[in-house]
Amino acid sequence: MEELGDVAIFVQVVAAGSFSAAARALWMPKSSVSRRVARLENRLGVRLLHRTTRSLALTDAGRAYHARVSVALSELDSAAGAAADTREAPRGVVRLAARPDVGAEVLPELVAAFLARYPEVRVDMTLSPSVDLIEGGFDLALRAGPESRGSTRLQDTRFRLFASPVYLARKGIPQRPADLSGHLCLRFGDADHWHLHGPRGEISVAVTGPLAADDLSFVRRSAIAGVGIALLPDPAVAASVRSGLLTPVLPDHHAEGQPLHLVVPSNRHLPLRVAVLRDFLLANFPR
């Protein structure tokens, strides 16, 4: 067991980047951390770390050793979690990442229902259009795009046109796609054309307007504020339409969006708290 402890301390030193930082994380004296790593090196008969007064770096042998033992330790933690799951109710923190438009509009009610069912689980949400799931340490993520390893399709997303009643009262209601050329259009990203599908097939419409943004939530809020007409994903505006803040425009036209997926970054054993949230979202996410 002492040997396993030395290995775990070595992995912590690599993760922390220094003996001092590792010692603080482990609540151990720095001298003890250094001594345990030195004992591991003596046992293996190789130097694992280059040490200087200002830096710490893996040797070639250390890099190869670390790559294997870090995976082994992770698997041990996973196995311990699996054993604990057989005797415990779900508890602990689940880190969930989502696009702002999905996280702000669709997830609050779902997460509230989940937390009512599992009161010992805490959900930490990060709303961002793009995050590194592995580097960020996320357990689950909602992402739009093509299917990838570890992803499950939740929803096929369609974009439709919406505007506030105040804007439509002021500028009039478009009756056909060509009428959009005379309206203020709120653009997502640098798109200057909207490709709409309707009863007569697909049509490309050039759009101009006073505002463009790289965040769909900002575009939605701007439409609610009466700035113009926006092309927005159905799930992100459902609540705003129900409350009367937004009105559908040209409702028989839509644009195809990228499907939404639930992504699990790792194939390792999922802690029970993560597995139950994954299963809850798959069962209850609006299609």
PyMOL commands that set and color helices and strands:
alter all, ss='L'
color gray80, all
select helices_A, chain A and resi 2-16+19-26+30-44+60-85+100-105+107-117+165-171+177-182+216-224+234-242+272-284
alter helices_A, ss='H'
color red, helices_A
select strands_A, chain A and resi 49-51+56-58+92-98+121-127+140-144+151-155+158-163+185-188+193-198+201-206+212-213+229-233+247-249+255-256+260-263
alter strands_A, ss='S'
color yellow, strands_A
deselect
rebuild
show_as cartoon
